[in-house]
Amino acid sequence: MVFEAYDNSGVLLLRRTYFSIEGGFVVSGEGLQTTRSARPTNEKNVPYPFATATEMLSMAEQSGLSIAAMKRAKELAFQSEQSLNKGLDQLWETMNDCINRGLAHEGILPGGLKVKRRASKIGERLKAEKAQNSVGPMHANDWLSVFAMAVNEENAAGGRVVTAPTNGAAGVVPAVMRYLDYLHNEVGVDERRMFLLTSAAVGGVIKHNASISGAEVGCQGEVGSASAMAVAGAAAVLGGTPAQIGNAAEIALEHHLGMTCDSVAGLVQVPCIERNAFGAVKAMTAASLALRGDGTHFVRLDACIETMRQTGNDMSEKYKETGLGGLAVNVPEC
Ligand code: SF4
């Protein structure tokens, strides 16, 4: 995108060009050069150069390393261990802060749809129930949903979120991490780093072979990918083998296939906020199915990713962030 500023007589005062480099990142022309020069010129220097899930799982088997350990080794080709750990910890802190802000704020979201923020009130009720040791039948779903909605309400309000893998789908990964941390005490510093590295490995494979963009493949690429990333991290933290992690990611992605992007009024509110809640719930359902298996599965993760790519290619443009189909044309904007 090119920005130009002119004075009253039409003389160009300033011109700046910015590039969207995917995943929510925007850099200036100079920034693009810096980003490029920061990458190693010879990709062969990067260990475990998996481009597909099959390669990732076979390298894990051959090396005896976890997916997180391989991803860590790859990242260390670009930065120091200290910088990597600091970055991972900052990511989690930013995600966690975002959940906290989302749980603290009430009111109406901007944009004109008059969508009410719900996470705060639901969160208060859940905390009160927890304090009374009253665990309802929807306990897990409730917490996963409220954490995800807190993030996506913040996103809809212009708050700070971590793109994971997009802003519209930013609630799923933090919700699952916070759920494990808050309710099951499974997540210390090492587990958080493991979670994020495993999620990033799976997200990278999806992005490399298909897409994480709603504008390219519909919401299956956004919330579907987020759910696969979240469950990969969760399965790793819960002791899953690489094969079980691959299985878990496949299950989560498979059950988002075909999902369109039809955000009402082009705002990332309806259906996006609740959709993230469902992405988180599906992620934990996928974790439970995969962790009770031995990692063997009928549909390979690569087959599922390719199916998402093909489905996205075949999907009508109406359902790819254009606001021309689905809920976007059937829900009155008032
Ligand atoms: S419906 Fe569209 S805008 Fe909303 S989360 Fe899904 S892909 Fe993103």
Boltz pocket constraint, residues with backbone or C-beta under 6 A from the ligand:
constraints:
  - pocket:
      binder: B
      contacts: [[A, 168], [A, 169], [A, 213], [A, 214], [A, 215], [A, 218], [A, 219], [A, 220], [A, 222], [A, 223], [A, 260], [A, 261], [A, 262], [A, 263], [A, 267], [A, 268], [A, 269], [A, 271], [A, 272], [A, 275], [A, 321]]
      max_distance: 6.0
